[in-house]
Amino acid sequence: MQIDRRTILAALGATAAFETMPSEALADALEHYLNDQLDQTAGAQQVAAAERTVRRGAGSLFILRGDGVAPLKQLEPMPPNPTLLDFFRLRFAPANHVLQSATRALKTGMSEETILACLLHDIVLSLIKPDHGWWGAQLIEPYVPEKVSWAIRYHQALRFYPDPSVGYAYPEMYYNIFGRDYTPAPHIEAAYKYARKHKWYMEARLITVNDLYSFDPNAKVSIEPFIDIIGRHFKQPKEGLGNDNSPVAHMWRTIANPDQPL
């Protein structure tokens, strides 16, 4: 995907806003911009920066999409006992980036747990964008192997640090957009140092490997190849996500019903 600094600046609102944002927020803004561009290609439309009426950290379900005049698209109701596949179909769609990431992991012969982590690593962006690694891990923690949620939590920090052993270099687009003096926030560096020594380090690292190269606007992807993997490794509650009284059920209910006033 082609990235133009002026386009990023326009998406952020203005050069002044760009210059005052913390480095971690800048990196997240770039990733979220790329996600939005993919979804736009798949059928969604972006709101112009001048028409922005919500905070940048709001999840995609809470952002007006269209020409800034048309009303919010009415969401199709979720079924009584919603599954993860229902959320992909009715709330995360088109989910182009995570499907590309998981497809790349599948084609390169990675483990099913790594493929699942790639598939789920950014779905929380529908709900909230800041600290999406931590929020994303929390969203899925009760339902997946511990290794999967751990990997999603720490992939956010690992993006900023190269690892030649798996061919992961510091992203050149970070230099192009943020400059050579870009410095991750202290909590990101601390998370990286912790993860680097952990037994599951490579699980999180492989998300970044499949994450960086998964912004192809022409890619044709589908949830179908991952249905069996989800069935084997995602503990779908019989009551439905959001109805199972888990510690994160409220997060799934919010995604299911983002128009709820209270």
C-alpha positions in Angstrom: 0.0 0.0 0.0 1.3 3.4 -0.9 1.7 5.8 2.0 1.9 9.6 1.6 3.0 11.8 4.5 0.6 14.6 3.5 -2.3 12.1 3.4 -1.5 10.9 6.9 -1.3 14.5 8.1 -4.7 15.3 6.7 -6.1 12.2 8.3 -4.8 13.3 11.7 -6.3 16.7 11.2 -3.3 19.0 10.8 0.5 19.2 11.1 0.2 20.8 14.6 -1.7 17.7 15.8 0.9 15.4 14.3 3.7 17.2 16.0 2.2 17.1 19.4 1.1 13.5 19.5 3.2 11.1 21.5 5.3 8.7 19.5 3.2 5.6 20.4 0.0 7.4 19.4 1.6 8.3 16.0 2.5 4.7 15.3 -1.0 3.6 16.2 -2.5 6.3 14.1 -0.6 5.0 11.1 -1.7 1.4 11.7 -5.3 2.5 12.1 -5.1 4.6 9.0 -3.9 1.6 7.0 -6.7 -0.5 8.5 -9.2 2.1 7.5 -7.8 2.3 4.0 -8.2 -1.5 3.6 -11.8 -1.4 4.8 -12.5 1.6 2.5 -11.3 -0.5 -0.4 -13.5 -3.3 0.7 -16.6 -1.1 0.7 -16.5 1.3 3.7 -15.8 5.0 3.3 -13.7 7.3 5.5 -14.9 10.5 7.1 -12.9 13.5 6.2 -10.7 14.8 9.0 -12.5 18.2 8.9 -15.8 16.4 9.7 -14.4 14.4 12.6 -16.9 14.4 15.5 -15.4 11.8 17.7 -12.0 11.2 19.4 -9.4 9.4 17.3 -9.3 6.6 19.8 -12.9 5.6 19.3 -13.4 2.2 17.8 -14.6 1.9 14.2 -18.1 1.0 15.3 -18.5 4.4 16.9 -17.2 6.5 13.9 -19.5 7.9 11.3 -18.7 6.5 7.9 -19.8 8.1 4.8 -19.9 11.7 3.5 -20.4 13.3 6.9 -24.1 14.0 6.2 -25.6 10.6 5.7 -26.8 8.9 8.9 -24.9 6.1 10.6 -25.4 2.8 8.9 -28.0 0.7 10.8 -26.4 -2.4 12.2 -27.9 -5.8 11.7 -29.0 -7.3 15.1 -26.8 -10.0 16.5 -28.3 -13.5 17.0 -29.4 -14.5 20.5 -26.3 -16.5 21.2 -23.6 -14.8 19.1 -20.5 -16.7 18.1 -17.1 -15.3 17.1 -18.1 -15.9 13.4 -21.2 -13.8 14.0 -19.0 -11.0 15.2 -16.7 -11.3 12.2 -19.7 -11.2 9.9 -21.8 -8.5 11.6 -19.4 -6.2 13.5 -15.8 -6.7 12.4 -16.4 -6.9 8.6 -14.7 -6.5 6.3 -11.8 -7.3 8.7 -9.5 -7.2 5.7 -6.2 -6.7 7.6 -6.6 -9.4 10.2 -7.8 -11.9 7.5 -4.7 -11.0 5.4 -2.5 -11.4 8.4 -3.9 -14.9 9.3 -3.9 -15.9 5.6 -0.2 -15.1 5.4 0.5 -17.1 8.6 -1.5 -20.0 7.2 0.3 -20.0 3.9 3.7 -19.9 5.5 3.0 -23.0 7.6 2.7 -21.5 11.1 1.0 -23.2 14.0 -2.7 -23.0 14.5 -2.3 -20.9 17.6 -0.2 -18.4 15.8 -2.7 -18.3 12.9 -5.5 -17.6 15.5 -3.4 -14.9 17.1 -3.0 -13.2 13.8 -6.7 -13.5 13.0 -7.7 -11.9 16.4 -4.8 -9.4 17.0 -6.7 -6.3 15.9 -10.4 -7.1 16.2 -10.6 -4.9 19.3 -10.1 -1.8 17.1 -13.9 -2.0 16.6 -14.2 -1.1 20.2 -11.2 1.1 21.1 -7.8 2.0 19.5 -5.4 3.2 22.2 -3.3 0.4 23.7 -5.0 -2.0 21.4 -2.5 -4.8 22.3 -3.6 -4.8 25.9 -7.3 -4.3 25.2 -7.2 -7.0 22.5 -5.6 -9.5 24.8 -8.2 -8.8 27.5 -11.1 -9.2 25.0 -10.2 -12.7 24.1 -8.4 -14.0 27.2 -11.2 -16.2 28.6 -11.7 -18.0 25.3 -8.2 -18.8 23.8 -5.0 -20.5 24.9 -3.0 -18.3 27.2 -0.2 -18.2 24.7 -2.5 -16.5 22.1 -3.7 -13.7 24.4 -0.2 -13.1 25.6 1.1 -12.8 22.0 -1.6 -10.3 21.2 -0.8 -8.2 24.3 2.9 -7.8 23.4 2.7 -7.6 19.6 2.0 -3.9 20.1 5.4 -3.2 21.7 7.4 -5.6 19.4 6.4 -3.6 16.3 9.1 -1.0 17.1 12.0 -3.4 17.6 13.7 -5.4 14.8 14.5 -9.1 15.0 16.8 -10.2 12.1 16.3 -13.9 13.1 12.8 -13.8 11.5 13.5 -11.1 8.9 11.7 -8.4 10.8 13.3 -5.0 10.3 12.2 -1.7 11.8 9.4 -0.6 9.4 10.8 1.8 6.8 7.3 3.5 6.7 7.8 4.5 10.4 10.9 6.4 9.3 9.1 8.0 6.4 6.1 9.1 8.4 7.5 9.8 11.9 11.1 10.7 11.2 14.4 9.2 12.3 14.1 10.4 15.9 11.0 8.4 16.7 11.1 7.0 20.2 8.6 4.5 21.7 7.0 5.5 25.0 8.7 4.1 28.2 5.9 1.6 28.8 6.4 0.2 25.3 10.1 -0.2 25.8 9.5 -1.9 29.2 7.0 -4.3 27.6 9.5 -5.1 24.8 12.3 -5.9 27.3 9.9 -8.1 29.3 8.6 -9.9 26.2 12.1 -10.4 24.7 13.0 -12.6 27.6 9.8 -14.5 27.8 9.3 -18.2 26.7 6.5 -17.0 24.4 8.4 -14.2 22.8 8.3 -15.7 19.3 4.5 -16.1 19.4 4.2 -12.3 19.7 7.0 -11.7 17.3 5.3 -13.8 14.6 2.2 -11.5 14.8 4.4 -8.6 13.9 5.9 -10.5 11.0 2.5 -11.3 9.6 1.1 -7.9 10.6 3.6 -5.7 8.7 3.0 -7.2 5.3 -0.8 -7.5 5.4 -2.0 -4.2 3.9 -2.6 -5.3 0.3 -5.7 -3.5 -1.0 -6.0 -6.1 -3.8 -5.9 -9.2 -1.6 -8.9 -11.5 -1.7 -9.5 -13.0 1.7 -12.2 -14.9 3.6 -13.0 -16.2 7.1 -13.7 -19.6 5.6 -10.2 -21.1 5.9 -10.1 -20.4 9.6 -13.5 -21.8 10.7 -12.0 -25.1 11.8 -9.1 -23.4 13.6 -11.5 -21.3 15.5 -13.5 -24.4 16.4 -10.4 -26.1 17.8 -8.9 -23.2 19.7 -11.6 -20.7 20.6 -13.8 -21.7 23.5 -17.1 -20.5 22.3 -19.5 -20.0 25.3 -22.9 -21.8 24.7 -24.7 -18.7 26.0 -23.0 -16.6 23.3 -20.3 -14.0 23.6 -21.5 -11.2 25.8 -24.1 -13.5 27.6 -21.7 -15.8 29.4 -20.9 -13.6 32.5 -17.2 -13.8 31.8 -15.0 -10.9 33.0 -15.0 -9.5 29.5 -18.7 -10.2 28.6 -19.4 -6.4 28.8 -16.8 -5.7 26.1 -18.5 -8.1 23.7 -22.0 -6.7 24.6 -20.6 -3.2 23.8 -19.4 -4.4 20.3 -22.8 -6.1 19.8 -24.8 -3.0 20.8 -22.7 0.1 20.1 -25.8 2.3 19.9 -26.8 1.5 23.5 -27.1 5.0 25.2 -26.3 3.8 28.7 
